[in-house]
Amino acid sequence: MFKFLKKILYTQIYINIISNAKETVVYTEELHHNGSSDNYEEVFNSTNKEDIYEYIQSIAKKSPVHYISILDNSPSYGAIPTCSQEDKKLHYNVSDFNNICTPNEWSYYTSKADLLELQGRYHKVGLDFVFSPFIILSNFFKDKIASDIAMYILINEDNLTLSIFENNKLLFALNLDMQNQDLDSSDELLMDIDDEELNLDDLASIDLENIDVDDDIESINEFDDIEDLDTFDEMEEFSQDMAEDENTLDEQSDFGVDYHRFSLIQSAVNNFYQDKQLESKFIEIVYIADSVGVNSELKKFLEEEMFLSVYIRKMDLTHELCELSKAEPK
């Protein structure tokens, strides 16, 4: 009865936090008792913690009925294909982890230490729900995981959440950290620039105290060919060349990130095939939940190098987090 009265008397506010190394997104939905709703979001630099706390507190003050959810981004989160207490001991020390069993008899977990750290970080605002990326991924593709074997990947800014399902049964799962995984020689593709490469060792060997300032100023004065750009047309052409160079660097950077993602996925699949404890079956299909906007190169790598059929579905991660929060028993 009291819960029903709260829904009638107060606006229900769902505050959802997605945080990565660079930025923190706070997405909010307000559900009013007359049936209308509002939604909005703010993006913060992740280092501006006090600004994030103050913003969340300002929203929470609007109604006593509010729920704060966060996506688990701790290094320890994972999933295993069992709910058996004995079988869990084969994967981790059960006394050090919190875990939840799903209706499909697989479980997801996070270490108690990481949960305490997360709660401590947000103690000024309080957390009601901490959701695993694995449960978001399985919920997002719930129309697919009941089918034949396939791989499912949630691509976030800092990591990849990878799982393999067959007929609702989890076979394999990994959390792949983009930041901490070792880069291989393929990432040298980022340095494939036509211009002469900058040698950092040469920079380090420069002795600033021995620089002759007068000579350097004279050298700068000799660089007076900038007068050649004294027409608007030439200046515009120069600016266009600079913009094209910047676009090329951006494309190379995106290419390198996609190749790194591909390398992590390829390594994970190899682990799946080589694990003697698993009944490894050949994977032909991968479904990708894209929350960052990957370009076509990743799809191309997976199709041409691993012979996979790739299907990419755009995901609004903050919205999916909010939907899980609203579905939780209150």
Helices and strands as residue ranges (DSSP letters): H 2-9, E 12-19, E 23-31, E 37-45, H 49-60, E 66-71, E 78-80, H 85-88, G 94-96, E 97-101, E 107-111, H 112-121, E 129-131, H 133-140, E 150-155, E 159-166, E 169-177, G 185-191, H 200-204, G 208-210, H 213-222, G 225-229, H 232-274, E 285-290, H 296-306, E 309-314, H 317-327
